[in-house]
Every structure is written in C-alpha cells, then in structure tokens.
Amino acid sequence: MKPGLYLVATPIGNLDDITIRALNVLKNSEIIFCENTNNSKKLFKQYSIDTKYYKYTDHDFDKKKNEILLNLKQKKIISLISDSGSPLISDPGNQLINFLYQNNIKIFSIPGPSALISGIQLSGFLNKKFFSFLGFLPKKTSQKISILKAHFNNNLVIYTTKQQLEKDIKAVVAVAEKFEIIILKELTKIFEKRIYISHENYKNIDFKIIKGELVIVVNLISSTQKQKELEAEYVSKIVSEMGVKKAYQVIKTKYKISRNKFYEMAINLNNE
C-alpha cells in the first residue's frame, strides 16, 4: 500500500457488507480515525483489526489537523471512517480533506456501502426526474421548506432522525399538494423496513413509533402554492439580458415551467 489518507467505506448496518479491500486497508493502516470509536469497536472486533484508532469529527479539525499532516508526511498509512457508510457523505472529514489536498497529500477512496445509493435503489420511483441528495435538513421548519422548494423538480434523498422525521414530513406537506415518500428504516439490518407514504395516507401514520437509522426518498408531485404566471414582458427582458439557457435556470423553480414550454415561449416572443 502507498502512504496517504484512505477514505474507507464501512457497513451501514450488516457487518458482512464490507469489501476485502476495505479490510486489507484497515488492517494495514497505522492509524484509523473514527467518527465514533465506540461504534467502530464492533467492526474492529468482528474482523480482528488491531490498528490504533482515535476519534475524529469536524470539531477536532483545528486541534488535530497538523498532527495528522505530520504523520502523513512521515509516509504513514492512515484511514478515515465514519459511523457507517462512505466517509464525508453527510459525515465528518471535508475540512480535513481540503487541508490535506492543499498540502499535497495523496488521498484514496475505498468504495463500499452507502445509504444514499440504497435509498435510490429502493425508492421504486420510475419517473424521469434526477435525484438530489440533501443530506440532513436544517432543524428550522422554514429552512426545511426553503430547501425543498429549491429542489422541487427532482426526486430527493434525505437523511433524517427519529426526532426530525415528523418535522421533515410536515415540511414536505407544506410545499406539495401531492407527494410520495419512502421511509427506509434500518437499512441492511435484520429489521429493515420500507414504508410507503403519500398525500392520501400520511395522516394515518404515527411517525413517533418509527425509530432507528432512517433515510427518506421523496417525489414531490404538485405544488401547494399557486404558480405565478409568466408575463411576456418579463420573459423577453430576462432572455435578452442573459440568453435562453440562463434565463430558464433562473425561473424554472419559481414558475414551475418545463424547458420545452419556456423555450417555445421565448421563440414565439422573439418572432413577434
């Protein structure tokens, strides 16, 4: 193995979901930094990994960055893992990675389990929308709603907790008259469950009894807000200022208009 920092994906639930390469990297590392050492102990015990390990979260960045850099400049092999899944995907490490890149440290990605990928696979959405990964939404309802509105036209993958689940669902209800929500509970574990919710049945669901590791995938179908009608004068002005492509990017979420319809409108105005 070459010296450097290795970003190692670990199981999101079932401890069997780890690659041979990931195990080799962890066993041959001189140091492993973990988001939560108590959680990682189970994995290390299961696979007889005797490497020294220490806690690392974003709160530790300023305190530990120079020590980590020094070890890496001494040609050591260091791994970074999160509680579960692929590091840096809504988990600690971004500051550290950028800092190490600026100091010409080699970084390797060791791929593996990801709740994001499982969420997309198990959503069952057969529409032609793109997927947007939103991670954990802010705690304030107004901020949740603002983010959902900004990504209204895409399928959404959201990480949540039992404390925030009901609030996240209420934010969806606030922005969409019709919607589909898939709650994925305890992915890859023995009690894994897929719960389907829509605008037709969500009032019958007791969200307080849904606990565990949670991912929700959302299809927002129609807005609760009456969409403003595009005025021809405004369209003509914005197109002349920035061109059709950029103009469409500016107004597509606000007015919920398809690309083809907007382009047709812009062409007709140009011919008048």
C-alpha positions in Angstrom: 0.0 0.0 0.0 1.1 3.5 -0.8 1.3 6.0 2.1 -1.6 8.6 2.4 -5.1 9.0 3.7 -7.6 6.3 2.9 -11.3 7.1 3.0 -12.8 3.7 3.8 -16.5 2.8 3.4 -17.8 0.6 6.3 -21.1 -1.2 6.7 -24.3 0.8 7.1 -25.9 -2.0 9.2 -25.0 -5.6 8.4 -21.3 -6.1 9.3 -20.9 -8.5 6.4 -21.2 -5.6 4.0 -17.6 -4.7 3.8 -15.2 -5.3 0.9 -12.0 -7.3 1.0 -10.1 -4.3 0.0 -11.5 -2.2 2.9 -10.5 -4.9 5.4 -7.0 -5.0 4.0 -6.6 -1.2 4.2 -7.9 -1.0 7.8 -5.6 -3.9 8.9 -2.6 -2.3 7.2 -3.2 1.2 8.4 -1.0 2.6 11.1 -3.8 4.8 12.5 -7.6 4.8 12.0 -9.6 7.9 12.7 -13.3 7.2 13.6 -16.3 9.4 13.9 -17.3 7.3 16.9 -14.8 4.9 18.5 -17.4 3.0 20.5 -19.4 2.3 17.3 -16.3 1.3 15.3 -15.1 -1.1 18.0 -17.8 -3.6 16.9 -16.4 -3.7 13.4 -12.8 -4.0 14.6 -13.7 -6.9 16.9 -15.6 -8.7 14.2 -12.7 -8.7 11.8 -9.8 -8.8 14.3 -8.5 -5.3 13.3 -5.8 -4.3 15.8 -4.8 -1.0 14.4 -4.6 2.0 16.7 -7.7 4.2 16.4 -8.8 7.6 17.6 -11.8 9.8 17.4 -12.1 12.4 14.7 -15.1 14.8 14.0 -15.2 18.2 12.4 -14.9 19.7 15.9 -11.4 18.1 16.1 -10.1 19.7 12.8 -8.2 22.6 14.3 -6.8 20.6 17.1 -5.7 17.5 15.1 -5.0 18.7 11.5 -1.3 19.4 12.0 -0.7 16.2 13.8 -2.4 14.2 11.0 -0.5 16.1 8.4 2.8 15.4 10.2 2.0 11.7 10.3 1.2 11.6 6.6 4.3 13.5 5.7 6.2 10.7 7.5 4.8 8.4 4.9 2.3 6.7 7.2 -0.9 4.9 6.1 -3.9 6.5 7.8 -7.6 5.6 7.4 -10.7 7.7 8.0 -14.0 6.1 8.6 -17.4 7.4 9.7 -20.0 5.7 11.9 -21.3 3.9 8.8 -21.3 4.0 5.1 -19.0 6.2 2.9 -17.0 8.9 4.7 -17.8 12.6 4.0 -21.3 11.8 2.8 -23.1 13.9 5.5 -20.2 12.8 7.8 -17.1 14.5 9.1 -14.0 15.0 7.0 -14.4 17.7 4.4 -12.3 20.3 6.1 -9.5 17.7 6.6 -9.6 16.5 3.0 -9.3 20.0 1.6 -6.5 20.9 4.1 -4.5 17.7 3.1 -5.0 18.4 -0.6 -3.5 21.9 -0.1 -0.5 20.2 1.4 -0.1 17.7 -1.5 -1.1 14.6 0.5 -2.3 11.6 -1.5 -5.9 10.6 -0.7 -7.5 7.3 -1.7 -11.2 6.4 -1.9 -12.1 2.9 -0.9 -15.7 2.5 -2.1 -18.4 0.4 -0.4 -21.8 0.7 1.3 -23.8 4.0 1.1 -27.3 4.7 2.4 -27.6 7.2 -0.4 -27.2 4.6 -3.1 -29.5 2.1 -1.3 -32.1 4.9 -0.9 -32.1 5.5 -4.7 -32.3 1.8 -5.4 -35.2 1.1 -3.0 -37.3 4.2 -3.8 -39.1 2.4 -6.6 -39.6 5.8 -8.4 -39.9 5.1 -12.1 -40.2 8.8 -13.1 -37.6 10.5 -15.3 -36.5 13.0 -12.6 -33.0 13.4 -11.4 -32.1 12.6 -7.8 -30.9 15.4 -5.5 -29.1 14.4 -2.3 -30.0 16.8 0.5 -28.3 15.1 3.5 -29.8 16.2 6.8 -32.2 19.1 6.5 -31.8 22.1 8.9 -33.8 21.9 12.1 -35.9 25.0 11.5 -39.1 24.3 9.5 -38.8 27.4 7.4 -35.3 26.4 6.3 -36.5 22.8 5.5 -39.3 24.3 3.3 -36.9 26.6 1.5 -34.6 23.8 0.6 -37.4 21.5 -0.6 -38.8 24.3 -2.8 -35.4 24.8 -4.3 -35.2 21.2 -5.4 -38.9 20.7 -6.2 -38.4 19.3 -9.6 -36.1 16.4 -8.6 -36.5 13.2 -6.5 -35.0 13.9 -3.1 -32.8 11.6 -0.9 -32.8 12.9 2.7 -31.1 11.6 5.8 -33.2 12.1 9.0 -33.5 11.1 12.6 -36.4 9.9 14.7 -36.5 13.4 16.3 -36.7 15.2 12.9 -38.7 12.7 10.9 -42.2 14.1 11.5 -40.9 17.7 11.0 -39.4 16.7 7.7 -42.7 15.1 6.6 -44.6 18.2 7.6 -42.2 20.3 5.5 -43.0 18.1 2.5 -46.7 18.5 3.1 -46.2 22.3 3.3 -44.7 22.5 -0.2 -46.5 19.8 -2.1 -50.2 19.1 -2.5 -49.4 15.6 -3.9 -46.3 13.6 -3.0 -44.8 10.1 -2.5 -42.4 9.4 0.4 -40.5 6.2 1.0 -39.1 5.8 4.5 -36.3 3.3 4.7 -35.7 2.1 8.2 -32.6 0.2 9.5 -31.1 -0.4 6.0 -29.4 -3.8 5.6 -30.2 -4.8 9.2 -32.5 -7.7 10.3 -35.4 -5.4 10.9 -35.0 -3.4 7.6 -38.4 -1.9 6.6 -39.7 0.1 3.6 -42.7 2.3 4.4 -44.7 4.0 1.6 -46.4 7.3 2.4 -48.4 9.6 0.1 -50.7 12.6 0.4 -53.5 10.1 0.7 -52.4 8.2 3.8 -49.8 10.3 5.7 -52.4 11.5 8.2 -52.9 7.9 9.3 -49.2 7.3 10.1 -47.9 7.5 13.6 -44.4 8.9 13.0 -43.4 8.8 16.7 -43.2 5.0 16.6 -40.7 5.0 13.7 -37.2 4.7 15.1 -33.7 3.6 14.1 -31.5 4.7 11.2 -33.7 6.5 8.7 -33.5 7.6 5.1 -36.4 9.2 3.2 -36.8 9.4 -0.5 -39.3 12.0 -1.8 -41.2 12.6 -5.0 -42.9 16.0 -5.0 -45.7 15.8 -7.5 -47.6 19.1 -7.4 -47.1 22.3 -5.6 -49.5 23.6 -2.9 -48.8 27.2 -4.0 -50.4 28.8 -6.9 -47.7 29.3 -9.5 -47.3 32.8 -10.8 -48.0 33.3 -14.4 -45.0 34.3 -16.5 -45.5 37.7 -18.1 -44.4 38.0 -21.7 -42.6 41.3 -21.0 -40.6 39.7 -18.1 -39.6 36.7 -20.3 -38.5 39.0 -23.1 -36.4 41.1 -20.8 -34.6 38.3 -19.0 -33.9 36.4 -22.2 -32.4 39.5 -23.8 -30.2 40.0 -20.8 -28.8 36.5 -20.3 -29.9 34.3 -23.1 -32.4 31.5 -23.1 -30.4 28.8 -21.2 -29.5 31.0 -18.2 -32.9 32.6 -18.2 -34.6 29.2 -17.8 -32.3 28.3 -14.9 -33.4 31.5 -13.1 -37.1 31.0 -13.5 -37.7 27.2 -13.6 -38.3 26.6 -9.9 -40.1 29.9 -9.3 -42.6 29.3 -12.0 -42.5 25.5 -12.4 -42.4 25.6 -16.2 -40.9 22.9 -18.4 -37.8 23.6 -20.5 -39.7 22.9 -23.8 -42.5 25.2 -22.8 -40.2 28.0 -21.8 -38.1 27.7 -25.0 -41.3 27.7 -27.1 -42.5 30.9 -25.3 -39.1 32.6 -25.8 -39.0 31.7 -29.5 -42.6 33.0 -30.1 -41.8 36.3 -28.3 -38.6 36.6 -30.5 -40.7 36.2 -33.6 -43.3 38.8 -32.7 
